[in-house]
Amino acid sequence: MAADAEFLIDRRRLRRKLTLWRMLGIGGAIIAVGALGYRARVGEGRLFPATENQIARISIGGFIAGSESTRKLIERVGESNAVKGVVISISSPGGTTTGSEELYRNLRALAAKKPIVAFVDGTAASGAYITAIAADHIVARETALVGSIGVLFQYPDVSGLLDKVGVKVESVKSSPLKAEPSGFSPTSPEARAALSSIVLDTYGWFKGLVAERRGMNESEISTVADGRVFSGRQSVPLKLVDELGGERQAVAWLEKEKQVPANLPVKDWKPKAEGGFKLWSALGVGADLLGLDGLASRLRAVEDEAAGVARGGLLAVWRPAP
């Protein structure tokens, strides 16, 4: 009898454990389906194409380094029949010149398919201003920071430190300007002149692009292209910005000037997660699921800036001194 009682007790314990694991499994499935349904519902285009007529919001934040996932996102927005207009919401200090150029050209391709308007929600400096001028109309908050038209090439010179610790780096080069600047020796006048030529050439491209897109003459572009940032209020008479206001004003311009139907919902569209495990991207997804959009954007910006720095090259970025 004692053995039978123990057998019954063990069976009850096993049933309770199985019931617990079933409940956890069902709960996890419900959460996963709910999360997927929510992301599809808000129109991010991750799993299912959007079907409700809408205005798409593409947010550009953090360091601009060029992104295949962003390029694909822009293509998806352009191919969606449900998207009737696009708001490019910008809050970025810029990034690499190549990443900014790529983003600009992708947005111009989108503008050939959909009416787009730029909204400066905080900062559109350097490469981020290149992003803004891809739109045919720019709306900025009164206190936004706009401009910083210029190009930067930075590199460390650690030759003095190496001398102090008694380290000498030698190299055999095919020509004097190969692999310059190295950082292990002072930059020669010839190498500095070569780098300056590249910076000035890219700066000329940047200025010409702004002048063309914003309809500025030589005097007007010279006034704004000295590397300074301007407030939104200052930017309107300088022709850097068309209008002051918030996203509602940007949407109103689409409705009035581009005949976008009134009162359409504005839906966030975000890039799909790229293949492979990436720590900052994974943390960003977790923050998204918890509804922490600001934290998610900052986490992704860390990864983007690290990628941009690793690629090297010229920068179109605004970095105020600490």
Summary of the structure (lengths in Angstrom):
residues: 322
radius of gyration: 26.1
end to end distance: 80.4
largest distance: 102.7
contacts: 980
relative contact order: 0.16
helix: 49%
strand: 17%
